[in-house]
Amino acid sequence: MNLEGKKVLVTGGAGFIGSHLVDRLIELGADVVVVDNLSAGNLSFIEEHVKSGRVSFHKMDILDTEALKGVLTGVEAVFHLAANPEVRLGEQDTWVHVEQNLLATRSVLEAIRSMEPSPDIIFTSTSAVYGDAEVIPTPEDYAPLFPISHYGASKLGAEALISSYSHYYGIRGVIFRFANCVGPRLTHGVIYDFVRKLKDNSRVLEILGDGTQRKSYVYVRDCVDAMLLAWERSKRAIDVFNIGSDDWVDVNTIAKVVVEEMGLKDVSFTYKKVTEDGRGWKGDVKFMRLANNKIKSIGWKPKYSSESAVRETAKYVISSL
């Protein structure tokens, strides 16, 4: 894929996935604009590119539609990654995901439709839109979609807005439903939490839920490659792809991997079940594995299994905390 001469904007480009996407876009020759309010992002992740002049960085809230319009000139594609990913927040704060995920996406779409021609929108959604799916691995055409968290609901609403804007205004949209994306620069999630807890107390690890929660994990570089490939090869006005590994792993195994990588012995596990069926928090999908046949049919294949992705991420988090 050659992106020489193409101008691409990344919202949330100083974040975990966003910064890896920026790295890859630079490698492919793109001129990159990053918009990030740095509420969760880290400028150090892309600072080298900013200093080299390959990335134009704008500290900006994407809810400011008019400001966003000002940086869209000449942009051919908007990779919209900016969001609040903390699923657990939704139970106590019912507004945060509506504002930062749903309304923020509307703001991005409003800015895009003001441009002529309109750039593509490439959107990072989530496996959480499927809720407690009865079909596993879960394909893109699974229905009905009943999210069990405000986070999942906000992402599903954003998908629907992208579809309606596509049909009203001719905006091309590519939507990605991610499994749990992990890798270097990760700053939240179960692997990060386990490492942090074990650094505080190397004898006991508290696990949220009963430990049998089983999910798919995809390595961030695999994830970025899938996004770029689908953007290049999808021919539909609006398209949806799952991105996930070929397998899954349970939380007990993740705990054991982290303990191994930290070189610890005789760690006892304790469990904190929030729900009767052993979830770690309300809104937590206990079993998730995505069918990835569609993205594989256009030439993508994950390089990492769930467990190897977890292990590589554990090594990084251990060294960074």
LOGUDREN-724925 format. One record per residue (C-alpha): y, x, z; residue in one letter. Coordinates in pm, whole numbers, plus 50000, padded with zeros to 5 digits. Example, Ala and Ser with C-alpha at 12.3 -4.5 7.8 and 13.67 -1.06 7.14 Angstrom:
2
SITE      v      u      w  r
SITE  49550  51230  50780  A
SITE  49894  51367  50714  S
//
This chain:
321
SITE      v      u      w  r
SITE  50000  50000  50000  M
SITE  50331  50149  49890  N
SITE  50643  50009  50055  L
SITE  50891  50262  49916  E
SITE  51227  50092  49870  G
SITE  51125  49778  50058  K
SITE  51331  49671  50358  K
SITE  51137  49513  50642  V
SITE  51259  49367  50972  L
SITE  51043  49366  51286  V
SITE  51137  49146  51581  T
SITE  50997  49292  51901  G
SITE  50961  49623  51721  G
SITE  51002  49827  52040  A
SITE  50708  49651  52203  G
SITE  50340  49739  52222  F
SITE  50215  49599  51889  I
SITE  50557  49607  51726  G
SITE  50603  49981  51773  S
SITE  50262  50053  51617  H
SITE  50357  49832  51324  L
SITE  50683  50025  51288  V
SITE  50488  50352  51283  D
SITE  50267  50225  51001  R
SITE  50556  50079  50799  L
SITE  50733  50415  50816  I
SITE  50415  50590  50698  E
SITE  50406  50353  50400  L
SITE  50766  50432  50306  G
SITE  50946  50116  50416  A
SITE  51305  50100  50537  D
SITE  51266  49937  50878  V
SITE  51506  49727  51083  V
SITE  51407  49661  51444  V
SITE  51549  49381  51654  V
SITE  51453  49384  52023  D
SITE  51632  49281  52342  N
SITE  51424  49538  52536  L
SITE  51323  49284  52800  S
SITE  50964  49395  52746  A
SITE  50999  49660  52477  G
SITE  51057  50030  52530  N
SITE  51298  50214  52304  L
SITE  51110  50540  52361  S
SITE  50822  50398  52154  F
SITE  51036  50413  51837  I
SITE  51309  50656  51941  E
SITE  51187  50931  51708  E
SITE  51219  50699  51407  H
SITE  51565  50584  51516  V
SITE  51687  50942  51554  K
SITE  51546  51034  51212  S
SITE  51736  50747  51050  G
SITE  51419  50577  50925  R
SITE  51468  50285  51164  V
SITE  51786  50086  51216  S
SITE  51770  49951  51572  F
SITE  51965  49650  51699  H
SITE  51950  49543  52062  K
SITE  51971  49171  52013  M
SITE  51840  48839  52142  D
SITE  51673  48661  51851  I
SITE  51794  48328  51991  L
SITE  52133  48435  51853  D
SITE  52077  48307  51500  T
SITE  52414  48415  51364  E
SITE  52369  48772  51486  A
SITE  52022  48777  51333  L
SITE  52161  48668  50996  K
SITE  52384  48974  51004  G
SITE  52090  49216  50991  V
SITE  51880  49031  50733  L
SITE  52067  49141  50422  T
SITE  51822  49287  50170  G
SITE  51519  49227  50391  V
SITE  51202  49128  50201  E
SITE  50983  49043  50500  A
SITE  51030  48959  50866  V
SITE  50742  49053  51095  F
SITE  50810  48823  51388  H
SITE  50640  48971  51695  L
SITE  50902  48908  51964  A
SITE  50762  48672  52228  A
SITE  50681  48637  52595  N
SITE  50307  48713  52616  P
SITE  50252  48650  52989  E
SITE  50021  48348  52991  V
SITE  50023  48322  53371  R
SITE  50400  48259  53384  L
SITE  50361  47918  53223  G
SITE  50222  47737  53525  E
SITE  50532  47807  53737  Q
SITE  50794  47836  53462  D
SITE  50743  47567  53200  T
SITE  51051  47672  53001  W
SITE  50996  48042  52938  V
SITE  50742  48008  52656  H
SITE  50925  47715  52497  V
SITE  51243  47920  52481  E
SITE  51113  48269  52404  Q
SITE  50828  48173  52172  N
SITE  50899  47833  52014  L
SITE  51280  47817  52003  L
SITE  51300  48186  51922  A
SITE  51078  48128  51619  T
SITE  51302  47840  51508  R
SITE  51600  48076  51532  S
SITE  51424  48335  51316  V
SITE  51335  48069  51059  L
SITE  51692  47940  51052  E
SITE  51817  48291  50982  A
SITE  51555  48343  50712  I
SITE  51637  48019  50528  R
SITE  52002  48122  50505  S
SITE  51905  48421  50289  M
SITE  51871  48409  49910  E
SITE  51599  48486  49827  P
SITE  51431  48406  50158  S
SITE  51218  48687  50303  P
SITE  50856  48624  50397  D
SITE  50775  48558  50762  I
SITE  50468  48728  50909  I
SITE  50396  48579  51249  F
SITE  50179  48697  51537  T
SITE  50016  48394  51695  S
SITE  49720  48396  51932  T
SITE  49361  48291  51988  S
SITE  49502  48078  52272  A
SITE  49591  47807  52018  V
SITE  49220  47718  52005  Y
SITE  49195  47645  52378  G
SITE  48838  47612  52503  D
SITE  48680  47609  52158  A
SITE  48337  47449  52126  E
SITE  48251  47665  51824  V
SITE  48217  48042  51888  I
SITE  48290  48255  51689  P
SITE  48585  48025  51616  T
SITE  48701  47998  51253  P
SITE  49057  47936  51133  E
SITE  48975  47577  51031  D
SITE  48844  47481  51376  Y
SITE  48994  47152  51496  A
SITE  49133  46977  51687  P
SITE  49346  47245  51851  L
SITE  49400  47178  52221  F
SITE  49567  47479  52390  P
SITE  49518  47496  52767  I
SITE  49831  47703  52842  S
SITE  50201  47665  52768  H
SITE  50178  48003  52597  Y
SITE  49913  47877  52355  G
SITE  50104  47553  52303  A
SITE  50427  47739  52223  S
SITE  50251  47958  51967  K
SITE  50085  47657  51804  L
SITE  50422  47484  51787  G
SITE  50569  47795  51625  A
SITE  50289  47791  51366  E
SITE  50374  47430  51287  A
SITE  50742  47514  51243  L
SITE  50657  47797  51003  I
SITE  50448  47552  50801  S
SITE  50725  47292  50785  S
SITE  50993  47549  50696  Y
SITE  50762  47683  50427  S
SITE  50728  47340  50270  H
SITE  51096  47244  50307  Y
SITE  51258  47570  50201  Y
SITE  50996  47767  50008  G
SITE  50954  48037  50273  I
SITE  50623  48221  50245  R
SITE  50444  48248  50577  G
SITE  50142  48449  50693  V
SITE  50015  48367  51043  I
SITE  49780  48581  51252  F
SITE  49577  48457  51545  R
SITE  49493  48763  51752  F
SITE  49208  48832  51985  A
SITE  49314  49048  52283  N
SITE  49496  49337  52121  C
SITE  49474  49666  52314  V
SITE  49551  50034  52265  G
SITE  49813  50302  52339  P
SITE  50147  50176  52482  R
SITE  49979  49874  52641  L
SITE  50183  49761  52943  T
SITE  50004  49449  53066  H
SITE  49664  49279  53072  G
SITE  49330  49325  53245  V
SITE  49278  49695  53159  I
SITE  49628  49787  53276  Y
SITE  49586  49580  53594  D
SITE  49250  49740  53679  F
SITE  49384  50093  53640  V
SITE  49691  50015  53850  R
SITE  49482  49853  54126  K
SITE  49235  50142  54137  L
SITE  49515  50397  54158  K
SITE  49636  50208  54466  D
SITE  49286  50169  54616  N
SITE  48997  50363  54463  S
SITE  48731  50198  54679  R
SITE  48777  49827  54605  V
SITE  48870  49645  54284  L
SITE  48975  49281  54299  E
SITE  48878  49093  53981  I
SITE  49054  48770  53897  L
SITE  48787  48511  53811  G
SITE  48411  48552  53849  D
SITE  48384  48849  53611  G
SITE  48180  48664  53349  T
SITE  48481  48584  53133  Q
SITE  48391  48715  52788  R
SITE  48639  48786  52512  K
SITE  48696  48983  52195  S
SITE  48921  49290  52202  Y
SITE  49077  49443  51893  V
SITE  49233  49788  51872  Y
SITE  49603  49783  51789  V
SITE  49576  50004  51480  R
SITE  49301  49783  51341  D
SITE  49528  49489  51409  C
SITE  49826  49639  51226  V
SITE  49612  49732  50925  D
SITE  49484  49373  50905  A
SITE  49836  49230  50913  M
SITE  49962  49453  50635  L
SITE  49657  49393  50418  L
SITE  49682  49015  50448  A
SITE  50055  49019  50377  W
SITE  49984  49216  50060  E
SITE  49681  49018  49939  R
SITE  49729  48657  50050  S
SITE  49856  48444  49763  K
SITE  49917  48117  49948  R
SITE  50258  47982  50047  A
SITE  50129  47946  50402  I
SITE  49815  48118  50528  D
SITE  49634  48177  50858  V
SITE  49402  48463  50953  F
SITE  49208  48543  51267  N
SITE  49214  48909  51369  I
SITE  48937  49013  51605  G
SITE  48649  49255  51640  S
SITE  48288  49176  51552  D
SITE  48179  49136  51915  D
SITE  48307  49064  52266  W
SITE  48285  49205  52617  V
SITE  48292  49056  52967  D
SITE  48534  49140  53247  V
SITE  48266  49302  53465  N
SITE  48193  49547  53183  T
SITE  48565  49622  53144  I
SITE  48582  49697  53516  A
SITE  48285  49934  53488  K
SITE  48440  50112  53188  V
SITE  48767  50165  53375  V
SITE  48584  50295  53681  V
SITE  48385  50538  53462  E
SITE  48692  50665  53280  E
SITE  48871  50722  53612  M
SITE  48573  50921  53736  G
SITE  48530  50702  54045  L
SITE  48213  50638  54245  K
SITE  48101  50363  54481  D
SITE  48375  50116  54385  V
SITE  48300  49767  54516  S
SITE  48409  49463  54317  F
SITE  48554  49153  54482  T
SITE  48628  48828  54301  Y
SITE  48914  48582  54321  K
SITE  48827  48257  54142  K
SITE  49125  48030  54076  V
SITE  48921  47751  53917  T
SITE  48579  47607  53994  E
SITE  48433  47749  53673  D
SITE  48545  48104  53755  G
SITE  48867  48159  53562  R
SITE  49124  48408  53680  G
SITE  49418  48170  53644  W
SITE  49496  47826  53511  K
SITE  49535  47846  53135  G
SITE  49288  48133  53103  D
SITE  49042  48076  52817  V
SITE  48713  48189  52967  K
SITE  48518  48255  52646  F
SITE  48688  48369  52325  M
SITE  48550  48528  52012  R
SITE  48712  48474  51674  L
SITE  48535  48445  51341  A
SITE  48681  48724  51127  N
SITE  48506  48646  50796  N
SITE  48828  48547  50622  K
SITE  49021  48867  50692  I
SITE  48711  49074  50613  K
SITE  48675  48896  50278  S
SITE  48998  49058  50155  I
SITE  48887  49410  50248  G
SITE  48953  49462  50620  W
SITE  48697  49589  50868  K
SITE  48757  49681  51233  P
SITE  48697  50046  51316  K
SITE  48652  49976  51688  Y
SITE  48415  49747  51876  S
SITE  48549  49550  52173  S
SITE  48406  49798  52423  E
SITE  48524  50107  52236  S
SITE  48873  49955  52206  A
SITE  48870  49889  52580  V
SITE  48752  50243  52656  R
SITE  49017  50411  52440  E
SITE  49284  50193  52598  T
SITE  49163  50273  52949  A
SITE  49196  50646  52873  K
SITE  49555  50594  52762  Y
SITE  49657  50376  53056  V
SITE  49498  50617  53306  I
SITE  49697  50907  53160  S
SITE  50023  50710  53145  S
SITE  50034  50556  53494  L
//
